[in-house]
Amino acid sequence: MTREIFNKELREVKDKLFQVTGDVRRNLKLSVRYLEKRDMTGAKMIVESDEIINLKVLEIEDLCLSIIATQQPVASDLRLLFSILQISTEIERIGDYAKGIARISLKIGSESLIRPLIDIPGMEQLAGQMLSDAITAFTEDNAVAAESISRRDARIDAMYNQVHRELLTFVMEKRSNINQTIMLDWVAHNLERVGDRVTNICERIIFTVTGNSVDLN
């Protein structure tokens, strides 16, 4: 395999990673929107589409392994390919969080929400933008941007803590709120975990670009 073919296949893998990240970003956004609107049909679509995302991630893994098996990559190439494998795994996990939010929406069903969703959509917007910016930083080999992006996770953590405290007051005021409170808290927790996963991606970007392992958490 010539270097030209190698670079072509590498671009293909990167393109697929960028595309599946877009799919996951969209599912994350829609999962919260459908929760707000109590859209059961939309929530079911999110759950069902997660299998397609999983298949796309497997395709990325197969392509990476094929490149490794059919050529003797230099150290920097291996670092990049293994980073793509790990980043794709993080993307798949974020897709699982979107599916989890959709499933929670289905469990709540037609029941009215105990409170308007304000901070939860805000968390999704922050986490989703982190994800989009991180994958852009990866495509641009921008380690400085990756480190900056990871620092936004602290804002998501603070918002989660606020949501958690506010939900507890709903339980204290009315015990019948407990089931939905737990489910909404899990929604917020899933979004908080998205921030953690994106931070992991940022660590891989820095490793890919610099060769240095860092702990940004």
Buried (B, 14 or more C-beta within 10 A) or exposed (E): EEEEEBEEBBEEBBEBBEEBBEBBBBBBBBBBBBBEEBBBEBBBBBBEBBEEBBEBBEBBBEBBEEBBEEBEBEEEBEBBBBBBBBBBBBBBBBBBBBBBBBBBBBEBEEEEEBBEBEBBBBBBBBBBBBBBBBBBBBEEEBBEBBBEBBEBBEBBBEBBEBBBEBBEEBBEEEEEBEEBBEBBBBBBBBBBBBBBBBBBBBBBBBBBBEEEEBEBE
